[in-house]
Amino acid sequence: LEMFSWPAPPSEATKYQRGRLLVIAGSIEYPGAGALALKGALASGIGSIKAALPLEIKNNLWPLYPEIVFLDQPSFSQEVDSLASFLAGQDLSRFDALLIGPGIGLGNEPWEKVGEILMSFKGLLVLDADGLNRMAQVEEGWKWLKRSCSPTWITPHIHEFSRLFPELHDLCPLEAAKEAARISGSVILLKGAHSVISDSSGRVFQLTNTSPYVARAGLGDLLAGYVAGIGALGIEAKRECNSELLAGAALLHSEAAKFSDKGTTASSIAKALSILTIRTQSKECGDNHIFSKQM
């Protein structure tokens, strides 16, 4: 067993010292992805969340999430250069973490333009779903990760992983994640029945005895928002966002599915995840430590 220190901000911390996250998610085609990513971010206990979602989605969500600041953005999936233009207009130094991808669609925008703007970001970059699919469409592909100046977490399922790393398609998930992390320099969470987390140093964690309820629609979006929030907390609390922290967040997400007594949907599990996070961050619960198996 490996013991993980869980990020718990000091009691005197302001909301901006409890982590600052920007979530870019959702589209007209996939409106629920943005909402679930926000549920995950809120469950993390992060202090400040801003969200960029299509206008039609934002207008429906802001009454449900009054804690979140919604930024104006028409669509990331229907307009060329919309994501690059949006990012260029933001002061990214004001965020500890940036999540891009859940449900944004493939769109017509070349990743190269987005990638060049992200080079100026120094916080934690979390790429999920269509953020990864967009990267996989261009010739440079995953090699962009080697040039990134940010610590980067990527959270693909097996099909997204195969698009991004086609040369690793024949490896088993544990070896595939380990090799992808080594060559890309990023921390990888390869989602599956026994999710694998690996970093460029060769350290590998695998979750076992996980709940089958994690394999339901929307749980990946919830996970993306959650790990992005936990990563931002880690940066503010300890100035680190390593593979241990990502593995711990993935473990807690899985445990929430086991202990949810309100149902097995992503929205129900989000509530259990929020409660488990509060207990884990509490000084009364194991001195702020959680456990996962290291391979």
C-alpha positions as CSV (number, residue, x, y, z in Angstrom):
1,L,0.0,0.0,0.0
2,E,1.1,3.5,-0.8
3,M,0.1,6.4,1.5
4,F,-0.9,9.6,-0.2
5,S,-1.0,13.0,1.4
6,W,-4.3,14.6,0.4
7,P,-4.3,18.4,-0.3
8,A,-6.0,20.2,2.6
9,P,-5.7,24.0,2.4
10,P,-5.1,25.9,5.7
11,S,-8.1,27.0,7.6
12,E,-7.2,30.7,6.9
13,A,-7.0,30.2,3.2
14,T,-9.2,32.5,1.0
15,K,-11.2,31.0,-1.9
16,Y,-8.4,31.9,-4.3
17,Q,-6.0,30.0,-2.2
18,R,-8.1,26.9,-2.3
19,G,-7.5,26.4,-6.0
20,R,-8.6,28.3,-9.2
21,L,-10.0,26.3,-12.1
22,L,-11.2,27.1,-15.6
23,V,-13.5,24.4,-17.1
24,I,-14.0,24.3,-20.9
25,A,-16.6,21.7,-21.6
26,G,-19.9,20.9,-23.3
27,S,-21.5,21.6,-26.6
28,I,-24.9,21.7,-28.2
29,E,-24.4,18.1,-29.1
30,Y,-23.2,17.1,-25.6
31,P,-24.8,19.5,-23.1
32,G,-24.6,17.1,-20.2
33,A,-20.8,16.7,-20.3
34,G,-20.3,20.3,-19.2
35,A,-22.8,20.0,-16.4
36,L,-21.2,16.8,-15.1
37,A,-17.7,18.2,-15.3
38,L,-18.8,21.1,-13.2
39,K,-20.4,18.7,-10.6
40,G,-17.0,16.9,-10.4
41,A,-15.2,20.2,-9.9
42,L,-17.6,21.3,-7.2
43,A,-17.2,18.0,-5.4
44,S,-13.4,18.5,-5.2
45,G,-13.8,21.3,-2.7
46,I,-12.0,23.8,-4.9
47,G,-12.4,27.5,-4.0
48,S,-13.0,29.2,-7.3
49,I,-14.5,27.7,-10.6
50,K,-15.0,29.6,-13.8
51,A,-16.6,27.8,-16.7
52,A,-16.8,28.4,-20.5
53,L,-19.7,26.7,-22.0
54,P,-21.9,27.4,-25.0
55,L,-24.4,30.2,-24.4
56,E,-27.5,27.9,-24.7
57,I,-26.1,25.6,-22.0
58,K,-24.9,28.4,-19.7
59,N,-28.3,30.0,-19.6
60,N,-29.8,26.7,-18.3
61,L,-27.0,25.9,-15.8
62,W,-26.2,29.1,-14.0
63,P,-29.4,28.9,-11.8
64,L,-28.3,25.4,-10.8
65,Y,-24.7,26.3,-10.1
66,P,-24.7,29.8,-8.6
67,E,-21.2,29.1,-7.1
68,I,-19.7,29.1,-10.6
69,V,-18.7,32.1,-12.7
70,F,-19.9,31.5,-16.3
71,L,-17.9,33.2,-19.0
72,D,-19.4,34.3,-22.3
73,Q,-18.7,31.8,-25.1
74,P,-20.9,30.9,-28.0
75,S,-19.6,27.5,-29.0
76,F,-16.3,25.5,-29.2
77,S,-17.6,23.0,-31.7
78,Q,-19.3,25.0,-34.5
79,E,-16.9,27.9,-35.0
80,V,-13.4,27.7,-36.4
81,D,-10.7,29.2,-34.1
82,S,-13.3,29.7,-31.3
83,L,-11.3,27.9,-28.6
84,A,-8.0,29.6,-29.6
85,S,-9.7,33.0,-29.7
86,F,-11.3,32.4,-26.3
87,L,-8.0,31.3,-24.7
88,A,-6.1,34.2,-26.2
89,G,-8.6,36.6,-24.5
90,Q,-8.1,35.1,-21.0
91,D,-5.4,35.8,-18.4
92,L,-4.5,32.2,-17.9
93,S,-2.0,33.1,-15.1
94,R,-5.1,33.6,-12.9
95,F,-5.8,29.8,-12.9
96,D,-4.1,27.0,-11.1
97,A,-5.6,24.4,-13.4
98,L,-7.3,24.3,-16.8
99,L,-9.6,21.5,-18.0
100,I,-10.3,21.2,-21.7
101,G,-12.4,18.6,-23.5
102,P,-15.5,16.9,-22.0
103,G,-18.1,17.1,-24.7
104,I,-16.7,20.0,-26.6
105,G,-16.9,18.1,-29.9
106,L,-14.3,17.8,-32.6
107,G,-15.1,21.1,-34.4
108,N,-13.2,22.5,-37.3
109,E,-10.4,24.1,-35.4
110,P,-6.8,22.9,-35.8
111,W,-5.2,21.9,-32.5
112,E,-2.0,23.7,-33.5
113,K,-3.5,27.2,-32.8
114,V,-4.9,26.1,-29.5
115,G,-1.6,24.4,-28.6
116,E,0.5,27.5,-29.3
117,I,-1.7,29.6,-26.9
118,L,-1.5,26.9,-24.2
119,M,2.3,27.2,-24.3
120,S,2.1,30.3,-22.1
121,F,0.1,28.5,-19.4
122,K,2.2,27.4,-16.4
123,G,-0.5,25.7,-14.3
124,L,-1.9,22.2,-14.5
125,L,-3.4,21.3,-17.8
126,V,-6.0,18.5,-17.8
127,L,-7.0,17.2,-21.2
128,D,-10.0,14.8,-21.6
129,A,-12.2,13.4,-24.3
130,D,-12.5,15.8,-27.3
131,G,-9.5,17.7,-26.1
132,L,-7.5,14.6,-26.8
133,N,-9.4,13.7,-29.9
134,R,-8.6,17.1,-31.4
135,M,-4.9,16.6,-30.6
136,A,-5.0,13.2,-32.2
137,Q,-6.3,14.7,-35.5
138,V,-3.2,16.6,-36.3
139,E,0.2,15.3,-37.6
140,E,2.1,16.2,-34.4
141,G,-0.4,14.3,-32.3
142,W,0.8,13.4,-28.8
143,K,4.2,14.9,-29.5
144,W,2.7,18.3,-28.6
145,L,2.7,17.1,-25.0
146,K,6.5,16.9,-25.0
147,R,6.6,20.6,-25.9
148,S,4.0,21.7,-23.3
149,C,5.4,24.0,-20.6
150,S,2.6,22.9,-18.2
151,P,2.4,19.8,-16.0
152,T,-0.2,17.8,-17.9
153,W,-2.7,15.1,-16.9
154,I,-4.6,13.3,-19.7
155,T,-7.6,11.1,-19.0
156,P,-8.4,9.0,-22.0
157,H,-10.6,5.9,-22.2
158,I,-9.1,3.1,-24.3
159,H,-10.5,4.3,-27.7
160,E,-9.3,7.9,-27.1
161,F,-5.9,6.5,-26.1
162,S,-5.7,4.4,-29.2
163,R,-6.4,7.4,-31.4
164,L,-3.7,9.4,-29.7
165,F,-1.1,6.7,-29.3
166,P,-1.8,4.3,-32.2
167,E,1.7,2.8,-32.0
168,L,0.9,1.4,-28.5
169,H,-2.4,-0.2,-29.5
170,D,-1.2,-3.8,-29.0
171,L,0.1,-3.3,-25.5
172,C,-1.9,-4.2,-22.4
173,P,-3.4,-1.2,-20.6
174,L,-0.7,-1.2,-17.8
175,E,2.2,-1.3,-20.2
176,A,0.5,1.1,-22.7
177,A,-0.1,3.8,-20.0
178,K,3.5,3.4,-18.7
179,E,5.0,3.8,-22.2
180,A,2.8,6.6,-23.2
181,A,3.7,8.5,-20.0
182,R,7.4,7.9,-20.7
183,I,7.4,9.1,-24.2
184,S,5.0,12.1,-23.8
185,G,6.2,13.4,-20.4
186,S,2.6,13.7,-19.1
187,V,0.8,11.9,-16.3
188,I,-1.8,9.5,-17.8
189,L,-5.0,8.1,-16.4
190,L,-6.0,5.3,-18.7
191,K,-9.6,4.6,-17.8
192,G,-11.1,1.2,-17.7
193,A,-12.3,-1.6,-15.4
194,H,-8.9,-1.4,-13.7
195,S,-7.8,2.1,-14.5
196,V,-4.0,2.7,-14.8
197,I,-2.2,5.9,-13.7
198,S,1.4,6.4,-14.8
199,D,4.0,9.2,-15.0
200,S,7.2,9.7,-17.0
201,S,9.4,8.4,-14.1
202,G,7.9,4.9,-14.7
203,R,5.8,4.9,-11.6
204,V,2.5,3.0,-12.1
205,F,-0.7,2.7,-10.1
206,Q,-3.6,0.5,-10.9
207,L,-7.0,0.6,-9.3
208,T,-8.5,-2.8,-8.4
209,N,-11.8,-4.0,-7.0
210,T,-13.5,-0.9,-8.5
211,S,-17.3,-0.5,-8.7
212,P,-19.0,-1.5,-12.0
213,Y,-21.1,1.6,-11.6
214,V,-18.1,3.7,-12.6
215,A,-18.7,2.4,-16.1
216,R,-21.8,4.4,-16.9
217,A,-22.4,7.4,-19.1
218,G,-21.2,10.6,-17.6
219,L,-18.8,9.2,-15.0
220,G,-15.8,10.2,-17.2
221,D,-17.0,13.8,-17.3
222,L,-17.5,13.8,-13.6
223,L,-14.0,12.4,-13.1
224,A,-12.4,14.9,-15.4
225,G,-13.9,17.8,-13.4
226,Y,-13.0,16.2,-10.1
227,V,-9.3,15.5,-10.9
228,A,-8.9,19.0,-12.3
229,G,-10.2,20.5,-9.1
230,I,-8.1,18.2,-6.9
231,G,-5.0,19.1,-9.0
232,A,-5.7,22.8,-8.6
233,L,-6.0,22.2,-4.8
234,G,-2.7,20.3,-4.9
235,I,-0.9,23.2,-6.6
236,E,-2.2,25.7,-4.0
237,A,-1.7,23.5,-1.0
238,K,1.6,22.0,-1.8
239,R,2.7,23.4,-5.2
240,E,2.6,19.9,-6.7
241,C,0.4,17.8,-8.9
242,N,2.0,14.4,-9.3
243,S,0.8,11.0,-10.3
244,E,0.1,10.1,-6.7
245,L,-2.5,12.9,-6.5
246,L,-4.2,11.8,-9.7
247,A,-4.3,8.2,-8.6
248,G,-5.8,9.2,-5.2
249,A,-8.4,11.3,-7.0
250,A,-9.3,8.4,-9.3
251,L,-9.5,6.1,-6.3
252,L,-11.9,8.3,-4.4
253,H,-14.1,8.7,-7.6
254,S,-14.3,4.9,-7.7
255,E,-15.0,4.6,-4.0
256,A,-17.9,7.1,-4.3
257,A,-19.6,4.8,-6.8
258,K,-19.4,2.0,-4.2
259,F,-20.9,4.0,-1.3
260,S,-23.5,6.1,-3.1
261,D,-26.8,5.3,-1.5
262,K,-28.8,7.7,-3.7
263,G,-28.4,5.8,-7.0
264,T,-25.7,4.9,-9.5
265,T,-26.0,7.7,-12.0
266,A,-23.2,10.2,-12.4
267,S,-25.2,12.9,-10.7
268,S,-25.9,10.6,-7.7
269,I,-22.3,9.6,-7.4
270,A,-21.3,13.2,-7.5
271,K,-23.0,13.7,-4.2
272,A,-21.3,10.8,-2.6
273,L,-18.0,12.0,-4.0
274,S,-18.4,15.4,-2.4
275,I,-19.1,13.8,1.0
276,L,-16.1,11.4,0.7
277,T,-13.9,14.4,-0.2
278,I,-15.0,16.4,2.8
279,R,-14.2,13.4,5.1
280,T,-10.9,12.8,3.4
281,Q,-9.8,16.4,3.8
282,S,-10.9,16.5,7.4
283,K,-8.3,16.2,10.1
284,E,-10.5,13.8,11.8
285,C,-10.3,11.3,9.0
286,G,-6.9,9.4,8.8
287,D,-4.7,12.5,9.1
288,N,-5.6,13.5,5.5
289,H,-4.4,10.2,3.9
290,I,-6.0,7.9,1.5
291,F,-4.7,4.6,0.0
292,S,-4.3,3.0,-3.4
293,K,-2.2,0.0,-4.6
294,Q,1.0,0.7,-6.4
295,M,2.3,-1.7,-9.0
